[in-house]
């Protein structure tokens, strides 16, 4: 009798357990799904807002095609006081010139040329919206005052005789200019100058403060100062290395905070994340790497994401991503975005997350050829784009659609295409 009583209790308990699973399992699933949704709800809302924001961008202005069409390789906008709007746009072109436009109307204002030297990059000063800089292959960094029609540079920063500058930047306090060189024999250097001085008259050429010569072993293709910390600068090279420096240190070895390896020739670098403690880069073979410098003094890995080929990692509706243009950190959304495109001129915006990449928007119908440059203006949430069709476009939220026909692509090779070389496979080991 005792045996049969125990047997009945076991059977009853088993049936009760099954009943619990059948009745309450959906409730448990519902709770788990709710918790998952609650955890990621802010991210979902942010992504939806970003998709909506970029989805509202329309062509507001289109520059008039120049008599001498050229690829538009780099774009920057002037940085006036917060209460004002940007006044000027500067564009670096493949015909070895810088063109200045009115920011609101895209009306052409003037052009600076430094033939036979080739200009690389364009940057406005942070505190004076009339000063624009560019590096030159003649071994100088030149500064122009866009209020003046003269072709004479307001300041000239001279390097050493063998220097061929192919990248540069100016720090957020406008005190230091840094330029990177093409490799000449065994020399590849970062050159620094004191940017302070009287720009109302072109005085003698400024001599360098010093150089870093040990941290890269091939062409230095990109330089980017920290947005808010004037002593921090990151450099990228065809040797695959992305180096972060604190130039307040006494020597190059102490200044080198971190060396990250992208495993390929670096085409673009930038800062991202809250307080800009992250660094990212893109490569000439469309790879992407993303690092967190806040983890340098911890045991945690600093690599947030590494994608060998972004073209294979994202899915584009009715097409294929052909190339990357660059990246931007969207402060309001706290999101890093990549800008990519197609050979027909479509622009795709790609969100970066720890779990990978995802497309959040596309701009179509503006350009007829590959987009080479862009500039995001957070003040009015607008986008400037330049392409191989020689067109400069201003995209603004809710702007009236334009029915202007797209221009045909230029057929000449750009300076960027001519200069890109296969990256060196011999990389020295660096810091964490």
TORKOL-4160 file (C-alpha; in steps of 0.2 Angstrom, whole numbers, padded with zeros to 4 digits, m for minus):
432
<pt num="1" X="0000" Y="0000" Z="0000"/>
<pt num="2" X="0014" Y="0012" Z="0004"/>
<pt num="3" X="0022" Y="0008" Z="m0013"/>
<pt num="4" X="0007" Y="0012" Z="m0022"/>
<pt num="5" X="0004" Y="0028" Z="m0013"/>
<pt num="6" X="0022" Y="0034" Z="m0017"/>
<pt num="7" X="0019" Y="0029" Z="m0035"/>
<pt num="8" X="0003" Y="0039" Z="m0036"/>
<pt num="9" X="0012" Y="0054" Z="m0028"/>
<pt num="10" X="0026" Y="0053" Z="m0041"/>
<pt num="11" X="0014" Y="0052" Z="m0055"/>
<pt num="12" X="0004" Y="0067" Z="m0048"/>
<pt num="13" X="0019" Y="0077" Z="m0047"/>
<pt num="14" X="0025" Y="0073" Z="m0064"/>
<pt num="15" X="0008" Y="0078" Z="m0071"/>
<pt num="16" X="0008" Y="0094" Z="m0061"/>
<pt num="17" X="0025" Y="0099" Z="m0068"/>
<pt num="18" X="0018" Y="0096" Z="m0086"/>
<pt num="19" X="0003" Y="0107" Z="m0082"/>
<pt num="20" X="0015" Y="0121" Z="m0075"/>
<pt num="21" X="0025" Y="0121" Z="m0091"/>
<pt num="22" X="0010" Y="0121" Z="m0103"/>
<pt num="23" X="0001" Y="0134" Z="m0094"/>
<pt num="24" X="0015" Y="0146" Z="m0088"/>
<pt num="25" X="0028" Y="0144" Z="m0102"/>
<pt num="26" X="0020" Y="0156" Z="m0113"/>
<pt num="27" X="0019" Y="0169" Z="m0099"/>
<pt num="28" X="0038" Y="0166" Z="m0095"/>
<pt num="29" X="0042" Y="0169" Z="m0114"/>
<pt num="30" X="0031" Y="0185" Z="m0113"/>
<pt num="31" X="0041" Y="0191" Z="m0098"/>
<pt num="32" X="0058" Y="0187" Z="m0107"/>
<pt num="33" X="0053" Y="0195" Z="m0123"/>
<pt num="34" X="0047" Y="0210" Z="m0113"/>
<pt num="35" X="0063" Y="0211" Z="m0104"/>
<pt num="36" X="0073" Y="0210" Z="m0120"/>
<pt num="37" X="0062" Y="0223" Z="m0128"/>
<pt num="38" X="0064" Y="0235" Z="m0113"/>
<pt num="39" X="0083" Y="0232" Z="m0113"/>
<pt num="40" X="0085" Y="0237" Z="m0132"/>
<pt num="41" X="0070" Y="0249" Z="m0133"/>
<pt num="42" X="0081" Y="0265" Z="m0132"/>
<pt num="43" X="0092" Y="0258" Z="m0146"/>
<pt num="44" X="0077" Y="0254" Z="m0157"/>
<pt num="45" X="0069" Y="0271" Z="m0154"/>
<pt num="46" X="0086" Y="0279" Z="m0159"/>
<pt num="47" X="0088" Y="0269" Z="m0175"/>
<pt num="48" X="0070" Y="0273" Z="m0180"/>
<pt num="49" X="0073" Y="0292" Z="m0177"/>
<pt num="50" X="0089" Y="0291" Z="m0187"/>
<pt num="51" X="0081" Y="0282" Z="m0201"/>
<pt num="52" X="0067" Y="0295" Z="m0201"/>
<pt num="53" X="0080" Y="0309" Z="m0200"/>
<pt num="54" X="0090" Y="0303" Z="m0215"/>
<pt num="55" X="0075" Y="0298" Z="m0224"/>
<pt num="56" X="0069" Y="0316" Z="m0224"/>
<pt num="57" X="0085" Y="0323" Z="m0232"/>
<pt num="58" X="0082" Y="0330" Z="m0249"/>
<pt num="59" X="0092" Y="0340" Z="m0262"/>
<pt num="60" X="0091" Y="0359" Z="m0257"/>
<pt num="61" X="0105" Y="0366" Z="m0267"/>
<pt num="62" X="0116" Y="0360" Z="m0281"/>
<pt num="63" X="0132" Y="0370" Z="m0287"/>
<pt num="64" X="0134" Y="0376" Z="m0304"/>
<pt num="65" X="0146" Y="0365" Z="m0314"/>
<pt num="66" X="0163" Y="0373" Z="m0316"/>
<pt num="67" X="0171" Y="0377" Z="m0333"/>
<pt num="68" X="0185" Y="0365" Z="m0328"/>
<pt num="69" X="0176" Y="0350" Z="m0320"/>
<pt num="70" X="0185" Y="0340" Z="m0307"/>
<pt num="71" X="0183" Y="0326" Z="m0294"/>
<pt num="72" X="0177" Y="0334" Z="m0277"/>
<pt num="73" X="0189" Y="0325" Z="m0265"/>
<pt num="74" X="0187" Y="0333" Z="m0248"/>
<pt num="75" X="0174" Y="0345" Z="m0240"/>
<pt num="76" X="0174" Y="0356" Z="m0225"/>
<pt num="77" X="0162" Y="0370" Z="m0218"/>
<pt num="78" X="0167" Y="0385" Z="m0208"/>
<pt num="79" X="0164" Y="0384" Z="m0189"/>
<pt num="80" X="0157" Y="0401" Z="m0183"/>
<pt num="81" X="0149" Y="0405" Z="m0166"/>
<pt num="82" X="0135" Y="0393" Z="m0161"/>
<pt num="83" X="0122" Y="0407" Z="m0164"/>
<pt num="84" X="0127" Y="0409" Z="m0182"/>
<pt num="85" X="0126" Y="0397" Z="m0197"/>
<pt num="86" X="0141" Y="0392" Z="m0207"/>
<pt num="87" X="0146" Y="0404" Z="m0220"/>
<pt num="88" X="0158" Y="0395" Z="m0231"/>
<pt num="89" X="0161" Y="0378" Z="m0239"/>
<pt num="90" X="0179" Y="0373" Z="m0245"/>
<pt num="91" X="0181" Y="0359" Z="m0257"/>
<pt num="92" X="0198" Y="0351" Z="m0262"/>
<pt num="93" X="0198" Y="0346" Z="m0281"/>
<pt num="94" X="0207" Y="0334" Z="m0292"/>
<pt num="95" X="0213" Y="0348" Z="m0303"/>
<pt num="96" X="0225" Y="0354" Z="m0289"/>
<pt num="97" X="0214" Y="0368" Z="m0282"/>
<pt num="98" X="0203" Y="0373" Z="m0268"/>
<pt num="99" X="0186" Y="0380" Z="m0272"/>
<pt num="100" X="0176" Y="0391" Z="m0259"/>
<pt num="101" X="0157" Y="0392" Z="m0260"/>
<pt num="102" X="0144" Y="0401" Z="m0250"/>
<pt num="103" X="0137" Y="0389" Z="m0237"/>
<pt num="104" X="0118" Y="0394" Z="m0239"/>
<pt num="105" X="0117" Y="0395" Z="m0258"/>
<pt num="106" X="0132" Y="0385" Z="m0265"/>
<pt num="107" X="0137" Y="0400" Z="m0275"/>
<pt num="108" X="0155" Y="0399" Z="m0281"/>
<pt num="109" X="0166" Y="0413" Z="m0273"/>
<pt num="110" X="0184" Y="0410" Z="m0277"/>
<pt num="111" X="0197" Y="0397" Z="m0281"/>
<pt num="112" X="0215" Y="0394" Z="m0275"/>
<pt num="113" X="0228" Y="0384" Z="m0285"/>
<pt num="114" X="0246" Y="0379" Z="m0281"/>
<pt num="115" X="0251" Y="0370" Z="m0297"/>
<pt num="116" X="0262" Y="0361" Z="m0299"/>
<pt num="117" X="0260" Y="0355" Z="m0281"/>
<pt num="118" X="0245" Y="0344" Z="m0278"/>
<pt num="119" X="0233" Y="0349" Z="m0263"/>
<pt num="120" X="0228" Y="0336" Z="m0251"/>
<pt num="121" X="0213" Y="0339" Z="m0239"/>
<pt num="122" X="0205" Y="0355" Z="m0233"/>
<pt num="123" X="0201" Y="0361" Z="m0216"/>
<pt num="124" X="0194" Y="0377" Z="m0209"/>
<pt num="125" X="0201" Y="0384" Z="m0193"/>
<pt num="126" X="0190" Y="0381" Z="m0178"/>
<pt num="127" X="0190" Y="0398" Z="m0170"/>
<pt num="128" X="0192" Y="0409" Z="m0186"/>
<pt num="129" X="0179" Y="0404" Z="m0200"/>
<pt num="130" X="0189" Y="0414" Z="m0213"/>
<pt num="131" X="0205" Y="0403" Z="m0213"/>
<pt num="132" X="0206" Y="0387" Z="m0223"/>
<pt num="133" X="0221" Y="0375" Z="m0223"/>
<pt num="134" X="0227" Y="0362" Z="m0235"/>
<pt num="135" X="0243" Y="0351" Z="m0237"/>
<pt num="136" X="0253" Y="0351" Z="m0253"/>
<pt num="137" X="0265" Y="0339" Z="m0261"/>
<pt num="138" X="0277" Y="0353" Z="m0263"/>
<pt num="139" X="0282" Y="0351" Z="m0244"/>
<pt num="140" X="0271" Y="0365" Z="m0237"/>
<pt num="141" X="0254" Y="0367" Z="m0228"/>
<pt num="142" X="0246" Y="0383" Z="m0234"/>
<pt num="143" X="0233" Y="0394" Z="m0226"/>
<pt num="144" X="0222" Y="0406" Z="m0235"/>
<pt num="145" X="0210" Y="0419" Z="m0229"/>
<pt num="146" X="0194" Y="0416" Z="m0239"/>
<pt num="147" X="0189" Y="0435" Z="m0237"/>
<pt num="148" X="0203" Y="0440" Z="m0249"/>
<pt num="149" X="0203" Y="0437" Z="m0268"/>
<pt num="150" X="0222" Y="0436" Z="m0268"/>
<pt num="151" X="0230" Y="0420" Z="m0273"/>
<pt num="152" X="0244" Y="0423" Z="m0260"/>
<pt num="153" X="0243" Y="0412" Z="m0245"/>
<pt num="154" X="0241" Y="0420" Z="m0228"/>
<pt num="155" X="0253" Y="0408" Z="m0220"/>
<pt num="156" X="0265" Y="0395" Z="m0226"/>
<pt num="157" X="0271" Y="0381" Z="m0215"/>
<pt num="158" X="0287" Y="0373" Z="m0223"/>
<pt num="159" X="0293" Y="0356" Z="m0220"/>
<pt num="160" X="0310" Y="0348" Z="m0224"/>
<pt num="161" X="0317" Y="0347" Z="m0242"/>
<pt num="162" X="0312" Y="0329" Z="m0245"/>
<pt num="163" X="0294" Y="0331" Z="m0237"/>
<pt num="164" X="0279" Y="0327" Z="m0248"/>
<pt num="165" X="0263" Y="0330" Z="m0238"/>
<pt num="166" X="0248" Y="0319" Z="m0242"/>
<pt num="167" X="0238" Y="0322" Z="m0226"/>
<pt num="168" X="0236" Y="0335" Z="m0212"/>
<pt num="169" X="0225" Y="0342" Z="m0198"/>
<pt num="170" X="0224" Y="0357" Z="m0186"/>
<pt num="171" X="0220" Y="0354" Z="m0168"/>
<pt num="172" X="0204" Y="0360" Z="m0160"/>
<pt num="173" X="0213" Y="0375" Z="m0152"/>
<pt num="174" X="0220" Y="0381" Z="m0168"/>
<pt num="175" X="0238" Y="0380" Z="m0160"/>
<pt num="176" X="0246" Y="0365" Z="m0169"/>
<pt num="177" X="0246" Y="0360" Z="m0187"/>
<pt num="178" X="0252" Y="0342" Z="m0191"/>
<pt num="179" X="0256" Y="0335" Z="m0208"/>
<pt num="180" X="0260" Y="0317" Z="m0214"/>
<pt num="181" X="0272" Y="0313" Z="m0228"/>
<pt num="182" X="0273" Y="0301" Z="m0242"/>
<pt num="183" X="0287" Y="0288" Z="m0239"/>
<pt num="184" X="0303" Y="0294" Z="m0247"/>
<pt num="185" X="0317" Y="0281" Z="m0247"/>
<pt num="186" X="0316" Y="0275" Z="m0229"/>
<pt num="187" X="0308" Y="0291" Z="m0221"/>
<pt num="188" X="0290" Y="0293" Z="m0216"/>
<pt num="189" X="0287" Y="0307" Z="m0204"/>
<pt num="190" X="0273" Y="0317" Z="m0195"/>
<pt num="191" X="0278" Y="0336" Z="m0195"/>
<pt num="192" X="0272" Y="0348" Z="m0182"/>
<pt num="193" X="0271" Y="0368" Z="m0182"/>
<pt num="194" X="0265" Y="0381" Z="m0171"/>
<pt num="195" X="0250" Y="0388" Z="m0180"/>
<pt num="196" X="0249" Y="0405" Z="m0171"/>
<pt num="197" X="0254" Y="0420" Z="m0180"/>
<pt num="198" X="0248" Y="0436" Z="m0189"/>
<pt num="199" X="0238" Y="0430" Z="m0204"/>
<pt num="200" X="0234" Y="0448" Z="m0210"/>
<pt num="201" X="0251" Y="0447" Z="m0219"/>
<pt num="202" X="0261" Y="0433" Z="m0227"/>
<pt num="203" X="0277" Y="0433" Z="m0217"/>
<pt num="204" X="0291" Y="0421" Z="m0219"/>
<pt num="205" X="0288" Y="0403" Z="m0220"/>
<pt num="206" X="0285" Y="0394" Z="m0203"/>
<pt num="207" X="0298" Y="0381" Z="m0198"/>
<pt num="208" X="0293" Y="0365" Z="m0190"/>
<pt num="209" X="0293" Y="0363" Z="m0171"/>
<pt num="210" X="0298" Y="0345" Z="m0173"/>
<pt num="211" X="0294" Y="0328" Z="m0181"/>
<pt num="212" X="0289" Y="0310" Z="m0176"/>
<pt num="213" X="0299" Y="0298" Z="m0187"/>
<pt num="214" X="0298" Y="0281" Z="m0179"/>
<pt num="215" X="0280" Y="0276" Z="m0178"/>
<pt num="216" X="0275" Y="0273" Z="m0196"/>
<pt num="217" X="0285" Y="0264" Z="m0210"/>
<pt num="218" X="0274" Y="0269" Z="m0225"/>
<pt num="219" X="0264" Y="0283" Z="m0232"/>
<pt num="220" X="0254" Y="0293" Z="m0219"/>
<pt num="221" X="0237" Y="0294" Z="m0227"/>
<pt num="222" X="0227" Y="0301" Z="m0213"/>
<pt num="223" X="0229" Y="0313" Z="m0198"/>
<pt num="224" X="0214" Y="0318" Z="m0186"/>
<pt num="225" X="0216" Y="0328" Z="m0170"/>
<pt num="226" X="0204" Y="0324" Z="m0156"/>
<pt num="227" X="0188" Y="0335" Z="m0157"/>
<pt num="228" X="0190" Y="0342" Z="m0139"/>
<pt num="229" X="0207" Y="0338" Z="m0132"/>
<pt num="230" X="0220" Y="0348" Z="m0142"/>
<pt num="231" X="0235" Y="0337" Z="m0137"/>
<pt num="232" X="0228" Y="0320" Z="m0144"/>
<pt num="233" X="0230" Y="0315" Z="m0162"/>
<pt num="234" X="0228" Y="0299" Z="m0172"/>
<pt num="235" X="0237" Y="0295" Z="m0188"/>
<pt num="236" X="0234" Y="0281" Z="m0201"/>
<pt num="237" X="0246" Y="0274" Z="m0214"/>
<pt num="238" X="0247" Y="0262" Z="m0229"/>
<pt num="239" X="0257" Y="0251" Z="m0216"/>
<pt num="240" X="0240" Y="0247" Z="m0208"/>
<pt num="241" X="0244" Y="0255" Z="m0192"/>
<pt num="242" X="0233" Y="0267" Z="m0183"/>
<pt num="243" X="0243" Y="0277" Z="m0170"/>
<pt num="244" X="0237" Y="0288" Z="m0156"/>
<pt num="245" X="0248" Y="0301" Z="m0149"/>
<pt num="246" X="0248" Y="0313" Z="m0134"/>
<pt num="247" X="0259" Y="0327" Z="m0141"/>
<pt num="248" X="0261" Y="0335" Z="m0124"/>
<pt num="249" X="0274" Y="0322" Z="m0120"/>
<pt num="250" X="0293" Y="0325" Z="m0121"/>
<pt num="251" X="0297" Y="0313" Z="m0135"/>
<pt num="252" X="0289" Y="0301" Z="m0148"/>
<pt num="253" X="0290" Y="0285" Z="m0138"/>
<pt num="254" X="0281" Y="0293" Z="m0123"/>
<pt num="255" X="0269" Y="0301" Z="m0134"/>
<pt num="256" X="0263" Y="0285" Z="m0142"/>
<pt num="257" X="0248" Y="0280" Z="m0132"/>
<pt num="258" X="0242" Y="0266" Z="m0143"/>
<pt num="259" X="0246" Y="0257" Z="m0159"/>
<pt num="260" X="0231" Y="0247" Z="m0167"/>
<pt num="261" X="0233" Y="0236" Z="m0182"/>
<pt num="262" X="0220" Y="0237" Z="m0196"/>
<pt num="263" X="0228" Y="0224" Z="m0206"/>
<pt num="264" X="0227" Y="0235" Z="m0222"/>
<pt num="265" X="0230" Y="0252" Z="m0230"/>
<pt num="266" X="0221" Y="0265" Z="m0220"/>
<pt num="267" X="0210" Y="0277" Z="m0230"/>
<pt num="268" X="0200" Y="0286" Z="m0216"/>
<pt num="269" X="0201" Y="0288" Z="m0197"/>
<pt num="270" X="0190" Y="0297" Z="m0184"/>
<pt num="271" X="0185" Y="0298" Z="m0166"/>
<pt num="272" X="0169" Y="0292" Z="m0159"/>
<pt num="273" X="0159" Y="0288" Z="m0143"/>
<pt num="274" X="0155" Y="0298" Z="m0128"/>
<pt num="275" X="0169" Y="0310" Z="m0124"/>
<pt num="276" X="0177" Y="0303" Z="m0140"/>
<pt num="277" X="0186" Y="0289" Z="m0132"/>
<pt num="278" X="0185" Y="0278" Z="m0147"/>
<pt num="279" X="0195" Y="0278" Z="m0163"/>
<pt num="280" X="0189" Y="0270" Z="m0180"/>
<pt num="281" X="0197" Y="0268" Z="m0197"/>
<pt num="282" X="0192" Y="0262" Z="m0214"/>
<pt num="283" X="0204" Y="0254" Z="m0227"/>
<pt num="284" X="0207" Y="0255" Z="m0245"/>
<pt num="285" X="0200" Y="0238" Z="m0248"/>
<pt num="286" X="0184" Y="0243" Z="m0239"/>
<pt num="287" X="0188" Y="0236" Z="m0222"/>
<pt num="288" X="0183" Y="0243" Z="m0205"/>
<pt num="289" X="0190" Y="0243" Z="m0188"/>
<pt num="290" X="0184" Y="0251" Z="m0171"/>
<pt num="291" X="0193" Y="0252" Z="m0155"/>
<pt num="292" X="0189" Y="0258" Z="m0137"/>
<pt num="293" X="0204" Y="0268" Z="m0130"/>
<pt num="294" X="0195" Y="0268" Z="m0113"/>
<pt num="295" X="0200" Y="0249" Z="m0111"/>
<pt num="296" X="0219" Y="0253" Z="m0113"/>
<pt num="297" X="0222" Y="0252" Z="m0094"/>
<pt num="298" X="0211" Y="0237" Z="m0092"/>
<pt num="299" X="0212" Y="0218" Z="m0096"/>
<pt num="300" X="0198" Y="0220" Z="m0108"/>
<pt num="301" X="0201" Y="0219" Z="m0127"/>
<pt num="302" X="0201" Y="0236" Z="m0135"/>
<pt num="303" X="0194" Y="0230" Z="m0152"/>
<pt num="304" X="0175" Y="0234" Z="m0153"/>
<pt num="305" X="0172" Y="0228" Z="m0171"/>
<pt num="306" X="0183" Y="0222" Z="m0185"/>
<pt num="307" X="0176" Y="0219" Z="m0202"/>
<pt num="308" X="0187" Y="0213" Z="m0217"/>
<pt num="309" X="0175" Y="0219" Z="m0230"/>
<pt num="310" X="0160" Y="0230" Z="m0227"/>
<pt num="311" X="0153" Y="0227" Z="m0244"/>
<pt num="312" X="0150" Y="0209" Z="m0239"/>
<pt num="313" X="0144" Y="0213" Z="m0222"/>
<pt num="314" X="0129" Y="0224" Z="m0226"/>
<pt num="315" X="0114" Y="0220" Z="m0237"/>
<pt num="316" X="0108" Y="0234" Z="m0249"/>
<pt num="317" X="0091" Y="0234" Z="m0256"/>
<pt num="318" X="0091" Y="0231" Z="m0274"/>
<pt num="319" X="0109" Y="0233" Z="m0276"/>
<pt num="320" X="0127" Y="0231" Z="m0269"/>
<pt num="321" X="0138" Y="0243" Z="m0259"/>
<pt num="322" X="0153" Y="0247" Z="m0269"/>
<pt num="323" X="0164" Y="0257" Z="m0258"/>
<pt num="324" X="0166" Y="0267" Z="m0242"/>
<pt num="325" X="0168" Y="0286" Z="m0241"/>
<pt num="326" X="0171" Y="0289" Z="m0223"/>
<pt num="327" X="0162" Y="0290" Z="m0206"/>
<pt num="328" X="0154" Y="0302" Z="m0194"/>
<pt num="329" X="0149" Y="0301" Z="m0175"/>
<pt num="330" X="0131" Y="0307" Z="m0172"/>
<pt num="331" X="0132" Y="0315" Z="m0155"/>
<pt num="332" X="0114" Y="0317" Z="m0152"/>
<pt num="333" X="0111" Y="0299" Z="m0156"/>
<pt num="334" X="0127" Y="0293" Z="m0149"/>
<pt num="335" X="0130" Y="0282" Z="m0164"/>
<pt num="336" X="0144" Y="0280" Z="m0176"/>
<pt num="337" X="0139" Y="0280" Z="m0194"/>
<pt num="338" X="0148" Y="0275" Z="m0210"/>
<pt num="339" X="0145" Y="0283" Z="m0227"/>
<pt num="340" X="0146" Y="0271" Z="m0242"/>
<pt num="341" X="0140" Y="0272" Z="m0260"/>
<pt num="342" X="0138" Y="0264" Z="m0277"/>
<pt num="343" X="0146" Y="0268" Z="m0293"/>
<pt num="344" X="0130" Y="0276" Z="m0299"/>
<pt num="345" X="0130" Y="0289" Z="m0286"/>
<pt num="346" X="0118" Y="0282" Z="m0272"/>
<pt num="347" X="0123" Y="0285" Z="m0254"/>
<pt num="348" X="0121" Y="0273" Z="m0240"/>
<pt num="349" X="0121" Y="0277" Z="m0222"/>
<pt num="350" X="0127" Y="0262" Z="m0211"/>
<pt num="351" X="0126" Y="0261" Z="m0192"/>
<pt num="352" X="0140" Y="0253" Z="m0182"/>
<pt num="353" X="0136" Y="0242" Z="m0166"/>
<pt num="354" X="0145" Y="0230" Z="m0156"/>
<pt num="355" X="0135" Y="0216" Z="m0165"/>
<pt num="356" X="0139" Y="0222" Z="m0182"/>
<pt num="357" X="0134" Y="0234" Z="m0196"/>
<pt num="358" X="0116" Y="0239" Z="m0202"/>
<pt num="359" X="0110" Y="0250" Z="m0216"/>
<pt num="360" X="0099" Y="0264" Z="m0209"/>
<pt num="361" X="0096" Y="0275" Z="m0224"/>
<pt num="362" X="0099" Y="0279" Z="m0242"/>
<pt num="363" X="0100" Y="0295" Z="m0253"/>
<pt num="364" X="0096" Y="0292" Z="m0271"/>
<pt num="365" X="0095" Y="0303" Z="m0286"/>
<pt num="366" X="0108" Y="0316" Z="m0282"/>
<pt num="367" X="0124" Y="0311" Z="m0290"/>
<pt num="368" X="0128" Y="0302" Z="m0306"/>
<pt num="369" X="0145" Y="0294" Z="m0301"/>
<pt num="370" X="0154" Y="0288" Z="m0286"/>
<pt num="371" X="0153" Y="0300" Z="m0271"/>
<pt num="372" X="0171" Y="0305" Z="m0265"/>
<pt num="373" X="0168" Y="0317" Z="m0250"/>
<pt num="374" X="0155" Y="0322" Z="m0238"/>
<pt num="375" X="0153" Y="0334" Z="m0223"/>
<pt num="376" X="0139" Y="0332" Z="m0210"/>
<pt num="377" X="0133" Y="0349" Z="m0202"/>
<pt num="378" X="0126" Y="0345" Z="m0185"/>
<pt num="379" X="0120" Y="0363" Z="m0182"/>
<pt num="380" X="0106" Y="0361" Z="m0195"/>
<pt num="381" X="0107" Y="0342" Z="m0198"/>
<pt num="382" X="0112" Y="0344" Z="m0216"/>
<pt num="383" X="0124" Y="0335" Z="m0227"/>
<pt num="384" X="0136" Y="0341" Z="m0241"/>
<pt num="385" X="0142" Y="0328" Z="m0254"/>
<pt num="386" X="0154" Y="0329" Z="m0268"/>
<pt num="387" X="0157" Y="0316" Z="m0282"/>
<pt num="388" X="0166" Y="0311" Z="m0298"/>
<pt num="389" X="0152" Y="0320" Z="m0307"/>
<pt num="390" X="0160" Y="0337" Z="m0301"/>
<pt num="391" X="0144" Y="0341" Z="m0292"/>
<pt num="392" X="0142" Y="0348" Z="m0274"/>
<pt num="393" X="0125" Y="0345" Z="m0267"/>
<pt num="394" X="0117" Y="0351" Z="m0251"/>
<pt num="395" X="0105" Y="0339" Z="m0243"/>
<pt num="396" X="0093" Y="0346" Z="m0230"/>
<pt num="397" X="0078" Y="0339" Z="m0220"/>
<pt num="398" X="0062" Y="0342" Z="m0229"/>
<pt num="399" X="0069" Y="0352" Z="m0244"/>
<pt num="400" X="0060" Y="0353" Z="m0260"/>
<pt num="401" X="0064" Y="0339" Z="m0272"/>
<pt num="402" X="0074" Y="0345" Z="m0287"/>
<pt num="403" X="0072" Y="0339" Z="m0305"/>
<pt num="404" X="0089" Y="0344" Z="m0311"/>
<pt num="405" X="0097" Y="0331" Z="m0322"/>
<pt num="406" X="0112" Y="0322" Z="m0315"/>
<pt num="407" X="0128" Y="0326" Z="m0324"/>
<pt num="408" X="0138" Y="0312" Z="m0332"/>
<pt num="409" X="0154" Y="0305" Z="m0323"/>
<pt num="410" X="0171" Y="0312" Z="m0327"/>
<pt num="411" X="0182" Y="0300" Z="m0336"/>
<pt num="412" X="0199" Y="0305" Z="m0330"/>
<pt num="413" X="0207" Y="0296" Z="m0315"/>
<pt num="414" X="0207" Y="0305" Z="m0299"/>
<pt num="415" X="0222" Y="0310" Z="m0289"/>
<pt num="416" X="0216" Y="0298" Z="m0275"/>
<pt num="417" X="0216" Y="0283" Z="m0288"/>
<pt num="418" X="0233" Y="0287" Z="m0294"/>
<pt num="419" X="0241" Y="0288" Z="m0276"/>
<pt num="420" X="0233" Y="0273" Z="m0268"/>
<pt num="421" X="0246" Y="0259" Z="m0266"/>
<pt num="422" X="0245" Y="0241" Z="m0260"/>
<pt num="423" X="0248" Y="0242" Z="m0241"/>
<pt num="424" X="0264" Y="0235" Z="m0234"/>
<pt num="425" X="0263" Y="0217" Z="m0226"/>
<pt num="426" X="0277" Y="0220" Z="m0215"/>
<pt num="427" X="0270" Y="0228" Z="m0199"/>
<pt num="428" X="0279" Y="0231" Z="m0183"/>
<pt num="429" X="0271" Y="0226" Z="m0167"/>
<pt num="430" X="0264" Y="0240" Z="m0157"/>
<pt num="431" X="0256" Y="0243" Z="m0140"/>
<pt num="432" X="0239" Y="0236" Z="m0135"/>
